[in-house]
Amino acid sequence: MRVEVVRAWPRRHEAVSVELPEGGCVADALAAAGFDLGGISGYAVFGERVPPDAVLHEGDRVELLRPLLADPKDARRRRAQQIKKT
């Protein structure tokens, strides 16, 4: 089966299609893709967080997740404060 492994940074991304045997898991896809996993905080399949042993299906997209740089709630509060000041 063919799956895609994707990692992204601001304004760029890298994607690799890999061929796995039926019943392959996220860890198998990561090994086949050969990406450096430094700085990765988790994995997702089509945006849904999954463990490394999650079984994949034909056409799945495995996404490498990076840690958040800012808490979304705090960022929203800062933007709201900026709007109030203007």
MISELUM-665467 format. One record per residue: residue number from 1; residue in one letter; z, x, y of N, C-alpha, C in turn. Coordinates in Angstrom, 3 decimals, padded with zeros to 6 digits. Example, Ala and Ser with C-alpha at 12.3 -4.5 7.8 and 13.67 -1.06 7.14 Angstrom:
<atoms>
ATOM  resi  resn      n_zz      n_xx      n_yy     ca_zz     ca_xx     ca_yy      c_zz      c_xx      c_yy
ATOM     1     A   007.800   013.190  -005.690   007.800   012.300  -004.500   007.800   013.200  -003.300
ATOM     2     S   007.080   012.850  -002.250   007.140   013.670  -001.060   007.870   012.900   000.030
</atoms>
This chain:
<atoms>
ATOM  resi  resn      n_zz      n_xx      n_yy     ca_zz     ca_xx     ca_yy      c_zz      c_xx      c_yy
ATOM     1     M   000.000   000.844  -001.180   000.000   000.000   000.000   000.000   000.887   001.239
ATOM     2     R  -000.569   000.395   002.297  -000.652   001.146   003.547   000.335   000.556   004.556
ATOM     3     V   001.130   001.446   005.168   002.050   001.051   006.241   001.861   002.016   007.403
ATOM     4     E   002.324   001.614   008.569   002.213   002.437   009.764   003.614   002.849   010.212
ATOM     5     V   003.780   004.107   010.578   005.053   004.619   011.102   004.815   004.984   012.559
ATOM     6     V   005.666   004.449   013.452   005.466   004.613   014.895   006.736   005.135   015.541
ATOM     7     R   006.568   006.093   016.445   007.669   006.498   017.317   007.128   006.513   018.738
ATOM     8     A   007.995   006.191   019.690   007.525   006.022   021.070   008.505   006.637   022.059
ATOM     9     W   007.937   007.067   023.166   008.669   007.565   024.312   008.129   006.817   025.525
ATOM    10     P   008.776   006.957   026.673   008.210   006.307   027.857   006.764   006.764   028.099
ATOM    11     R   005.871   005.839   028.195   004.451   006.039   028.505   003.639   006.791   027.446
ATOM    12     R   004.144   006.943   026.232   003.332   007.502   025.140   003.921   007.108   023.790
ATOM    13     H   003.091   007.172   022.766   003.555   006.874   021.408   002.738   007.683   020.409
ATOM    14     E   003.245   007.729   019.201   002.569   008.424   018.110   002.658   007.517   016.883
ATOM    15     A   001.537   007.300   016.227   001.496   006.432   015.047   000.743   007.131   013.923
ATOM    16     V   001.269   006.961   012.705   000.649   007.549   011.523   000.584   006.472   010.449
ATOM    17     S  -000.578   006.314   009.831  -000.708   005.412   008.685  -000.475   006.223   007.422
ATOM    18     V   000.359   005.684   006.535   000.655   006.381   005.280   000.400   005.446   004.107
ATOM    19     E   000.060   006.045   003.001  -000.185   005.297   001.761   001.035   005.495   000.858
ATOM    20     L   001.639   004.373   000.420   002.820   004.414  -000.440   002.563   003.606  -001.699
ATOM    21     P   003.265   003.915  -002.779   003.169   003.072  -003.973   003.887   001.748  -003.730
ATOM    22     E   003.528   000.709  -004.461   004.220  -000.582  -004.349   005.716  -000.360  -004.569
ATOM    23     G   006.532  -001.048  -003.777   007.981  -000.893  -003.877   008.523   000.254  -003.049
ATOM    24     G   007.655   000.904  -002.270   008.095   001.997  -001.407   009.042   001.483  -000.328
ATOM    25     C   009.915   002.360   000.146   010.901   001.947   001.146   010.703   002.719   002.448
ATOM    26     V   011.520   002.394   003.438   011.424   003.022   004.751   011.568   004.535   004.628
ATOM    27     A   012.522   005.001   003.836   012.731   006.439   003.670   011.479   007.112   003.102
ATOM    28     D   010.785   006.458   002.188   009.551   007.008   001.630   008.480   007.136   002.715
ATOM    29     A   008.372   006.116   003.564   007.382   006.135   004.642   007.683   007.252   005.633
ATOM    30     L   008.961   007.452   005.943   009.344   008.515   006.877   009.008   009.885   006.303
ATOM    31     A   009.277   010.076   005.023   008.961   011.351   004.379   007.451   011.593   004.384
ATOM    32     A   006.672   010.553   004.110   005.213   010.691   004.075   004.642   010.961   005.469
ATOM    33     A   005.265   010.395   006.504   004.768   010.576   007.870   005.037   011.983   008.382
ATOM    34     G   006.128   012.591   007.935   006.438   013.952   008.335   006.957   014.117   009.753
ATOM    35     F   007.434   013.049   010.374   007.982   013.132   011.728   009.330   013.846   011.725
ATOM    36     D   009.620   014.549   012.837   010.947   015.107   013.059   011.855   013.928   013.414
ATOM    37     L   012.939   013.752   012.697   013.807   012.597   012.914   014.981   012.897   013.839
ATOM    38     G   014.963   014.043   014.499   016.012   014.365   015.460   016.010   013.374   016.612
ATOM    39     G   017.182   012.887   016.972   017.296   011.948   018.083   016.995   010.505   017.722
ATOM    40     I   016.757   010.221   016.451   016.468   008.852   016.017   017.788   008.169   015.646
ATOM    41     S   018.008   006.969   016.168   019.273   006.278   015.920   019.146   005.154   014.892
ATOM    42     G   017.930   004.836   014.459   017.761   003.777   013.474   016.298   003.502   013.214
ATOM    43     Y   016.057   002.471   012.409   014.705   002.109   011.992   014.532   000.600   012.100
ATOM    44     A   013.291   000.180   012.325   012.982  -001.249   012.385   011.630  -001.478   011.733
ATOM    45     V   011.444  -002.681   011.210   010.141  -003.115   010.706   009.754  -004.310   011.555
ATOM    46     F   008.679  -004.174   012.319   008.232  -005.197   013.270   009.378  -005.677   014.162
ATOM    47     G   010.179  -004.720   014.668   011.234  -005.043   015.622   012.552  -005.500   015.022
ATOM    48     E   012.639  -005.664   013.720   013.876  -006.072   013.060   014.530  -004.844   012.451
ATOM    49     R   015.752  -004.536   012.864   016.456  -003.352   012.372   016.641  -003.432   010.853
ATOM    50     V   016.383  -002.316   010.157   016.491  -002.257   008.702   017.143  -000.937   008.291
ATOM    51     P   017.750  -000.896   007.089   018.284   000.364   006.564   017.160   001.202   005.953
ATOM    52     P   017.402   002.488   005.709   016.358   003.347   005.133   015.887   002.923   003.742
ATOM    53     D   016.698   002.150   003.022   016.298   001.739   001.675   015.601   000.374   001.640
ATOM    54     A   015.245  -000.163   002.802   014.545  -001.459   002.863   013.148  -001.321   002.255
ATOM    55     V   012.803  -002.250   001.381   011.495  -002.233   000.717   010.415  -002.699   001.693
ATOM    56     L   009.297  -001.995   001.690   008.184  -002.310   002.584   007.099  -003.094   001.861
ATOM    57     H   006.252  -003.747   002.646   005.119  -004.513   002.131   003.839  -004.044   002.810
ATOM    58     E   002.724  -004.344   002.220   001.420  -003.973   002.763   001.309  -004.371   004.239
ATOM    59     G   000.912  -003.409   005.084   000.677  -003.701   006.493   001.906  -003.643   007.384
ATOM    60     D   003.087  -003.327   006.838   004.289  -003.251   007.668   004.172  -002.119   008.681
ATOM    61     R   004.894  -002.267   009.803   004.975  -001.236   010.832   006.430  -000.785   010.923
ATOM    62     V   006.685   000.459   010.552   008.030   001.035   010.637   008.163   001.688   011.994
ATOM    63     E   009.207   001.323   012.731   009.431   001.852   014.074   010.677   002.718   014.076
ATOM    64     L   010.569   003.898   014.657   011.717   004.794   014.796   012.404   004.456   016.112
ATOM    65     L   013.699   004.193   016.058   014.443   003.752   017.234   015.234   004.897   017.837
ATOM    66     R   015.175   005.006   019.149   015.942   006.004   019.880   017.189   005.333   020.458
ATOM    67     P   018.234   006.106   020.748   019.418   005.501   021.370   019.090   005.002   022.776
ATOM    68     L   019.778   003.966   023.206   019.580   003.451   024.563   020.132   004.440   025.573
ATOM    69     L   019.407   004.651   026.653   019.865   005.548   027.711   020.790   004.833   028.684
ATOM    70     A   020.650   003.514   028.780   021.490   002.716   029.673   021.776   001.386   028.999
ATOM    71     D   022.972   000.891   029.205   023.326  -000.422   028.672   022.519  -001.478   029.437
ATOM    72     P   021.762  -002.324   028.745   020.935  -003.326   029.432   021.743  -004.241   030.364
ATOM    73     K   022.969  -004.562   029.984   023.796  -005.428   030.839   024.161  -004.715   032.138
ATOM    74     D   024.510  -003.443   032.044   024.838  -002.677   033.253   023.616  -002.520   034.151
ATOM    75     A   022.462  -002.263   033.556   021.234  -002.126   034.339   020.927  -003.428   035.077
ATOM    76     R   021.115  -004.539   034.421   020.877  -005.858   035.056   021.833  -006.052   036.226
ATOM    77     R   023.113  -005.700   036.049   024.095  -005.841   037.130   023.722  -004.980   038.334
ATOM    78     R   023.267  -003.751   038.076   022.864  -002.873   039.185   021.680  -003.457   039.944
ATOM    79     R   020.698  -004.002   039.227   019.540  -004.610   039.896   019.974  -005.818   040.715
ATOM    80     A   020.875  -006.613   040.178   021.359  -007.791   040.905   022.094  -007.371   042.169
ATOM    81     Q   022.874  -006.304   042.106   023.584  -005.804   043.287   022.610  -005.318   044.340
ATOM    82     Q   021.521  -004.669   043.913   020.515  -004.198   044.864   019.869  -005.374   045.592
ATOM    83     I   019.611  -006.447   044.885   018.973  -007.622   045.483   019.930  -008.255   046.495
ATOM    84     K   021.227  -008.316   046.175   022.205  -008.902   047.090   022.320  -008.090   048.381
ATOM    85     K   022.156  -006.780   048.299   022.289  -005.922   049.480   021.111  -006.046   050.419
ATOM    86     T   019.971  -006.497   049.932   018.787  -006.586   050.806   018.631  -007.950   051.424
</atoms>
